[in-house]
Amino acid sequence: MARVCNEGFDKEAIKHQRDFYSIAYTQNIVSGRWKFLILWYLKKNTRRFHEIKLFLNNISQGSLTKQLRELEQDGVIERVVYPEVPPRVEYSLSPKGKALLPMLELMRAFGDQFGEQVE
């Protein structure tokens, strides 16, 4: 079994258990209660922090900030700060983030098929 530590992945696991590593790598990027929904919300439009906060109305400001920072550090979203007063900050999907969209679409389809149906 591959060992994941604070410094990253065990080099032997990357070399000899590539399939496991690939799944674990993706899981590390998108793990977090809100990350999938943030990515889904950014799929078509660039959004400001306040818009994302309104969309995820149950998320605290600190949690949203943390999730956005992690997504940015992993190269999944891009953050642009405009030199205005007050500063305007916009978030959008990076090419790496856009590559996750087919996975999100599969998750949506799975939920459509097996999730609760409300009439």
MDTraj code that builds the backbone (N, CA, C; nanometers):
import mdtraj as md
import numpy as np

residues = "MET ALA ARG VAL CYS ASN GLU GLY PHE ASP LYS GLU ALA ILE LYS HIS GLN ARG ASP PHE TYR SER ILE ALA TYR THR GLN ASN ILE VAL SER GLY ARG TRP LYS PHE LEU ILE LEU TRP TYR LEU LYS LYS ASN THR ARG ARG PHE HIS GLU ILE LYS LEU PHE LEU ASN ASN ILE SER GLN GLY SER LEU THR LYS GLN LEU ARG GLU LEU GLU GLN ASP GLY VAL ILE GLU ARG VAL VAL TYR PRO GLU VAL PRO PRO ARG VAL GLU TYR SER LEU SER PRO LYS GLY LYS ALA LEU LEU PRO MET LEU GLU LEU MET ARG ALA PHE GLY ASP GLN PHE GLY GLU GLN VAL GLU".split()
xyz = np.array([
    [0.0851, -0.1171, 0.0000],
    [0.0000, 0.0000, 0.0000],
    [0.0902, 0.1241, 0.0000],
    [0.0500, 0.2235, -0.0758],
    [0.1279, 0.3465, -0.0829],
    [0.1088, 0.4270, 0.0442],
    [0.2145, 0.4910, 0.0864],
    [0.2092, 0.5745, 0.2048],
    [0.2065, 0.7208, 0.1610],
    [0.1087, 0.7943, 0.2108],
    [0.1012, 0.9372, 0.1849],
    [0.1422, 1.0069, 0.3131],
    [0.2375, 1.0972, 0.3021],
    [0.2832, 1.1691, 0.4207],
    [0.2787, 1.3192, 0.3925],
    [0.3168, 1.3986, 0.4901],
    [0.3135, 1.5440, 0.4739],
    [0.4003, 1.5918, 0.3581],
    [0.5051, 1.5185, 0.3287],
    [0.5951, 1.5580, 0.2212],
    [0.5451, 1.5114, 0.0849],
    [0.4380, 1.4347, 0.0810],
    [0.3860, 1.3867, -0.0462],
    [0.3723, 1.2364, -0.0475],
    [0.3894, 1.1779, -0.1633],
    [0.3705, 1.0352, -0.1811],
    [0.5027, 0.9611, -0.1751],
    [0.4958, 0.8434, -0.1226],
    [0.6098, 0.7531, -0.1200],
    [0.6536, 0.7279, -0.2646],
    [0.7794, 0.7506, -0.2956],
    [0.8306, 0.7401, -0.4334],
    [0.8131, 0.6000, -0.4917],
    [0.8239, 0.4984, -0.4080],
    [0.8042, 0.3616, -0.4564],
    [0.6593, 0.3392, -0.4993],
    [0.5661, 0.3996, -0.4271],
    [0.4251, 0.3865, -0.4633],
    [0.3977, 0.4523, -0.5981],
    [0.4586, 0.5682, -0.6200],
    [0.4397, 0.6370, -0.7474],
    [0.4907, 0.5492, -0.8612],
    [0.6017, 0.4851, -0.8372],
    [0.6642, 0.4029, -0.9416],
    [0.5929, 0.2695, -0.9616],
    [0.5585, 0.2006, -0.8524],
    [0.5108, 0.0631, -0.8641],
    [0.3605, 0.0456, -0.8467],
    [0.2930, 0.1464, -0.7963],
    [0.1477, 0.1378, -0.7783],
    [0.0831, 0.2617, -0.8399],
    [0.1098, 0.2821, -0.9660],
    [0.0684, 0.4052, -1.0329],
    [-0.0824, 0.4265, -1.0279],
    [-0.1610, 0.3212, -1.0441],
    [-0.3061, 0.3378, -1.0423],
    [-0.3535, 0.3867, -0.9057],
    [-0.2991, 0.3286, -0.8009],
    [-0.3347, 0.3712, -0.6650],
    [-0.2906, 0.5155, -0.6427],
    [-0.1699, 0.5464, -0.6823],
    [-0.1181, 0.6825, -0.6667],
    [-0.2079, 0.7824, -0.7400],
    [-0.2479, 0.7498, -0.8619],
    [-0.3290, 0.8424, -0.9419],
    [-0.4611, 0.8736, -0.8739],
    [-0.5250, 0.7712, -0.8182],
    [-0.6513, 0.7922, -0.7470],
    [-0.6263, 0.8749, -0.6205],
    [-0.5241, 0.8419, -0.5457],
    [-0.4937, 0.9141, -0.4223],
    [-0.4563, 1.0596, -0.4518],
    [-0.3832, 1.0832, -0.5607],
    [-0.3457, 1.2193, -0.5996],
    [-0.4707, 1.3032, -0.6258],
    [-0.5635, 1.2471, -0.7027],
    [-0.6875, 1.3183, -0.7339],
    [-0.7694, 1.3406, -0.6079],
    [-0.7767, 1.2394, -0.5240],
    [-0.8515, 1.2516, -0.3991],
    [-0.7934, 1.3628, -0.3121],
    [-0.6624, 1.3722, -0.3048],
    [-0.5985, 1.4775, -0.2246],
    [-0.6345, 1.6167, -0.2755],
    [-0.6484, 1.6317, -0.4055],
    [-0.6818, 1.7629, -0.4620],
    [-0.8256, 1.8014, -0.4315],
    [-0.9176, 1.7083, -0.4473],
    [-1.0600, 1.7436, -0.4356],
    [-1.1199, 1.7114, -0.2989],
    [-1.0389, 1.6559, -0.2072],
    [-1.0953, 1.6256, -0.0758],
    [-1.1232, 1.7556, -0.0020],
    [-1.2345, 1.7591, 0.0598],
    [-1.2823, 1.8785, 0.1281],
    [-1.4312, 1.8881, 0.1028],
    [-1.5033, 1.9224, 0.2040],
    [-1.6493, 1.9197, 0.1970],
    [-1.7063, 2.0014, 0.0818],
    [-1.6422, 2.1139, 0.0472],
    [-1.7019, 2.2080, -0.0470],
    [-1.6331, 2.2118, -0.1832],
    [-1.5204, 2.1464, -0.1981],
    [-1.4406, 2.1648, -0.3196],
    [-1.5138, 2.1245, -0.4471],
    [-1.5847, 2.0122, -0.4450],
    [-1.6569, 1.9713, -0.5658],
    [-1.7592, 2.0762, -0.6059],
    [-1.8300, 2.1306, -0.5070],
    [-1.9328, 2.2300, -0.5378],
    [-1.8723, 2.3613, -0.5850],
    [-1.7589, 2.3991, -0.5289],
    [-1.6881, 2.5192, -0.5755],
    [-1.6480, 2.5012, -0.7213],
    [-1.5897, 2.3876, -0.7529],
    [-1.5475, 2.3618, -0.8909],
    [-1.6669, 2.3625, -0.9856],
    [-1.7767, 2.3000, -0.9436],
    [-1.8966, 2.2955, -1.0277],
    [-1.9493, 2.4370, -1.0520],
    [-1.9476, 2.5201, -0.9483],
    [-1.9975, 2.6572, -0.9599],
    [-1.9091, 2.7426, -1.0512],
    [-1.7814, 2.7115, -1.0568],
    [-1.6880, 2.7875, -1.1411],
    [-1.6801, 2.7337, -1.2839],
    [-1.7526, 2.6269, -1.3147],
    [-1.7328, 2.5602, -1.4434],
    [-1.7648, 2.6481, -1.5638],
    [-1.8576, 2.7418, -1.5503],
    [-1.8947, 2.8241, -1.6657],
    [-1.8544, 2.9702, -1.6527],
    [-1.8373, 3.0169, -1.5285],
    [-1.8126, 3.1595, -1.5091],
    [-1.7043, 3.1851, -1.4054],
    [-1.6371, 3.2959, -1.4248],
    [-1.5477, 3.3489, -1.3228],
    [-1.6363, 3.4064, -1.2136],
    [-1.5988, 3.3841, -1.0880],
    [-1.6823, 3.4289, -0.9760],
    [-1.5990, 3.5037, -0.8734],
    [-1.6655, 3.5942, -0.8037],
    [-1.6039, 3.6647, -0.6922],
    [-1.6314, 3.5877, -0.5637],
    [-1.5499, 3.6144, -0.4627],
    [-1.5617, 3.5447, -0.3341],
    [-1.7051, 3.5517, -0.2818],
    [-1.7633, 3.6695, -0.2847],
    [-1.8982, 3.6888, -0.2304],
    [-2.0012, 3.6031, -0.3046],
    [-1.9862, 3.5912, -0.4359],
    [-2.0789, 3.5074, -0.5134],
    [-2.0697, 3.3609, -0.4706],
    [-1.9474, 3.3142, -0.4511],
    [-1.9283, 3.1749, -0.4087],
    [-1.9869, 3.1556, -0.2695],
    [-1.9647, 3.2524, -0.1824],
    [-2.0179, 3.2457, -0.0456],
    [-2.1701, 3.2409, -0.0472],
    [-2.2337, 3.3201, -0.1311],
    [-2.3799, 3.3180, -0.1409],
    [-2.4299, 3.1845, -0.1949],
    [-2.3588, 3.1298, -0.2927],
    [-2.3966, 3.0010, -0.3510],
    [-2.3889, 2.8901, -0.2458],
    [-2.2840, 2.8917, -0.1660],
    [-2.2649, 2.7919, -0.0602],
    [-2.3041, 2.8547, 0.0730],
    [-2.4297, 2.8849, 0.0904],
    [-2.4722, 2.9682, 0.2021],
    [-2.4417, 2.9115, 0.3399],
    [-2.4105, 2.7841, 0.3526],
    [-2.3800, 2.7261, 0.4844],
    [-2.2308, 2.7244, 0.5167],
    [-2.1482, 2.7723, 0.4269],
    [-2.0039, 2.7673, 0.4498],
    [-1.9593, 2.8934, 0.5249],
    [-1.8679, 2.8753, 0.6189],
    [-1.8133, 2.9916, 0.6891],
    [-1.7100, 3.0597, 0.5988],
    [-1.6842, 3.1853, 0.6262],
    [-1.5860, 3.2600, 0.5473],
    [-1.4485, 3.1946, 0.5577],
    [-1.4127, 3.1486, 0.6775],
    [-1.2831, 3.0839, 0.6970],
    [-1.2707, 2.9544, 0.6189],
    [-1.3766, 2.8737, 0.6194],
    [-1.3737, 2.7476, 0.5442],
    [-1.3631, 2.7727, 0.3950],
    [-1.4391, 2.8711, 0.3464],
    [-1.4331, 2.9016, 0.2042],
    [-1.2937, 2.9504, 0.1655],
    [-1.2374, 3.0376, 0.2462],
    [-1.1022, 3.0873, 0.2197],
    [-1.0030, 2.9719, 0.2153],
    [-1.0117, 2.8804, 0.3099],
    [-0.9211, 2.7652, 0.3159],
    [-0.9361, 2.6767, 0.1925],
    [-1.0594, 2.6470, 0.1546],
    [-1.0825, 2.5607, 0.0385],
    [-1.0310, 2.6269, -0.0896],
    [-1.0567, 2.7563, -0.1047],
    [-1.0089, 2.8276, -0.2234],
    [-0.8561, 2.8316, -0.2283],
    [-0.7924, 2.8549, -0.1149],
    [-0.6449, 2.8569, -0.1104],
    [-0.5874, 2.7220, -0.1506],
    [-0.6465, 2.6141, -0.0973],
    [-0.5971, 2.4800, -0.1312],
    [-0.6153, 2.4506, -0.2797],
    [-0.7301, 2.4873, -0.3348],
    [-0.7533, 2.4651, -0.4773],
    [-0.6548, 2.5464, -0.5622],
    [-0.6260, 2.6674, -0.5171],
    [-0.5291, 2.7513, -0.5878],
    [-0.3886, 2.6921, -0.5779],
    [-0.3488, 2.6485, -0.4585],
    [-0.2156, 2.5889, -0.4403],
    [-0.1979, 2.4627, -0.5251],
    [-0.3071, 2.3876, -0.5430],
    [-0.3014, 2.2666, -0.6244],
    [-0.3131, 2.2950, -0.7737],
    [-0.3281, 2.4231, -0.8092],
    [-0.3325, 2.4609, -0.9504],
    [-0.4645, 2.4316, -1.0184],
    [-0.5714, 2.4167, -0.9411],
    [-0.7016, 2.3813, -0.9964],
    [-0.7851, 2.5058, -1.0271],
    [-0.7647, 2.6110, -0.9500],
    [-0.8315, 2.7377, -0.9782],
    [-0.7268, 2.8474, -0.9893],
    [-0.7667, 2.9543, -1.0546],
    [-0.6815, 3.0723, -1.0662],
    [-0.7481, 3.1870, -0.9925],
    [-0.6664, 3.2657, -0.9267],
    [-0.7141, 3.3796, -0.8476],
    [-0.6506, 3.5051, -0.9047],
    [-0.7355, 3.6023, -0.9386],
    [-0.6867, 3.7288, -0.9924],
    [-0.7317, 3.8400, -0.8991],
    [-0.6343, 3.9197, -0.8549],
    [-0.6625, 4.0344, -0.7684],
    [-0.6460, 4.1602, -0.8513],
    [-0.7510, 4.2418, -0.8551],
    [-0.7471, 4.3675, -0.9297],
    [-0.7106, 4.4804, -0.8347],
    [-0.6172, 4.5673, -0.8770],
    [-0.5709, 4.6763, -0.7886],
    [-0.6738, 4.7893, -0.7808],
    [-0.7818, 4.7620, -0.7091],
    [-0.8870, 4.8606, -0.6892],
    [-0.9077, 4.8778, -0.5396],
    [-0.9834, 4.9790, -0.5034],
    [-1.0174, 4.9982, -0.3632],
    [-1.1695, 4.9930, -0.3526],
    [-1.2255, 4.8950, -0.2813],
    [-1.1574, 4.7795, -0.2231],
    [-1.1122, 4.6829, -0.3318],
    [-1.0127, 4.5973, -0.3024],
    [-0.9622, 4.5058, -0.4037],
    [-1.0712, 4.4091, -0.4504],
    [-1.0725, 4.3846, -0.5799],
    [-1.1655, 4.2883, -0.6383],
    [-1.0862, 4.1613, -0.6666],
    [-1.1377, 4.0476, -0.6191],
    [-1.0714, 3.9188, -0.6378],
    [-1.1676, 3.8278, -0.7124],
    [-1.1175, 3.7656, -0.8194],
    [-1.2006, 3.6753, -0.8984],
    [-1.1343, 3.5383, -0.9079],
    [-1.2186, 3.4357, -0.9095],
    [-1.1734, 3.2970, -0.9165],
    [-1.2295, 3.2327, -1.0425],
    [-1.1463, 3.1513, -1.1054],
    [-1.1902, 3.0763, -1.2228],
    [-1.1146, 2.9437, -1.2270],
    [-1.1643, 2.8528, -1.3089],
    [-1.0967, 2.7248, -1.3240],
    [-0.9718, 2.7409, -1.4092],
    [-0.8667, 2.6756, -1.3702],
    [-0.7452, 2.6689, -1.4519],
    [-0.7647, 2.5554, -1.5518],
    [-0.6744, 2.5393, -1.6476],
    [-0.6841, 2.4229, -1.7364],
    [-0.6865, 2.2907, -1.6583],
    [-0.6093, 2.2830, -1.5514],
    [-0.6096, 2.1629, -1.4675],
    [-0.7468, 2.1433, -1.4035],
    [-0.8085, 2.2509, -1.3599],
    [-0.9424, 2.2434, -1.3021],
    [-1.0461, 2.2012, -1.4050],
    [-1.0335, 2.2535, -1.5267],
    [-1.1265, 2.2156, -1.6342],
    [-1.1151, 2.0673, -1.6676],
    [-0.9966, 2.0110, -1.6473],
    [-0.9780, 1.8678, -1.6720],
    [-1.0564, 1.7821, -1.5726],
    [-1.0968, 1.8404, -1.4589],
    [-1.1776, 1.7682, -1.3598],
    [-1.3266, 1.7675, -1.3943],
    [-1.3695, 1.8504, -1.4883],
    [-1.5123, 1.8619, -1.5186],
    [-1.5775, 1.7314, -1.5631],
    [-1.5130, 1.6488, -1.6457],
    [-1.5782, 1.5214, -1.6801],
    [-1.6057, 1.4340, -1.5572],
    [-1.5164, 1.4363, -1.4597],
    [-1.5382, 1.3609, -1.3371],
    [-1.6583, 1.4182, -1.2608],
    [-1.6689, 1.5497, -1.2554],
    [-1.7820, 1.6120, -1.1880],
    [-1.9126, 1.5806, -1.2600],
    [-1.9080, 1.5763, -1.3914],
    [-2.0274, 1.5423, -1.4685],
    [-2.0700, 1.3983, -1.4414],
    [-1.9740, 1.3070, -1.4279],
    [-2.0071, 1.1689, -1.3915],
    [-2.0695, 1.1621, -1.2525],
    [-2.0202, 1.2429, -1.1612],
    [-2.0772, 1.2465, -1.0264],
    [-2.2211, 1.2992, -1.0310],
    [-2.2445, 1.4014, -1.1127],
    [-2.3795, 1.4546, -1.1275],
    [-2.4732, 1.3495, -1.1855],
    [-2.4280, 1.2788, -1.2894],
    [-2.5100, 1.1753, -1.3520],
    [-2.5412, 1.0623, -1.2537],
    [-2.4431, 1.0245, -1.1736],
    [-2.4640, 0.9211, -1.0720],
    [-2.5711, 0.9668, -0.9722],
    [-2.5609, 1.0902, -0.9261],
    [-2.6599, 1.1458, -0.8340],
    [-2.7984, 1.1539, -0.8959],
    [-2.8037, 1.1900, -1.0258],
    [-2.9328, 1.1926, -1.0948],
    [-2.9961, 1.0545, -1.0961],
    [-2.9140, 0.9540, -1.1208],
    [-2.9653, 0.8171, -1.1328],
    [-3.0018, 0.7564, -0.9979],
    [-2.9181, 0.7755, -0.8973],
    [-2.9361, 0.7023, -0.7717],
    [-2.9764, 0.7877, -0.6523],
    [-2.9685, 0.9203, -0.6661],
    [-3.0058, 1.0075, -0.5561],
    [-3.1568, 1.0187, -0.5401],
    [-3.1951, 1.0848, -0.4348],
    [-3.3370, 1.1053, -0.4069],
    [-3.4029, 1.1846, -0.5183],
    [-3.5239, 1.1474, -0.5513],
    [-3.6026, 1.2210, -0.6508],
    [-3.7105, 1.3002, -0.5770],
    [-3.7183, 1.4283, -0.6008],
    [-3.8179, 1.5142, -0.5374],
    [-3.9077, 1.5700, -0.6466],
    [-4.0363, 1.5569, -0.6247],
    [-4.1322, 1.6087, -0.7260],
    [-4.1963, 1.7356, -0.6793],
])
top = md.Topology()
chain = top.add_chain()
for i, resn in enumerate(residues, 1):
    res = top.add_residue(resn, chain, resSeq=i)
    for name in ("N", "CA", "C"):
        top.add_atom(name, md.element.get_by_symbol(name[0]), res)
traj = md.Trajectory(xyz[None], top)
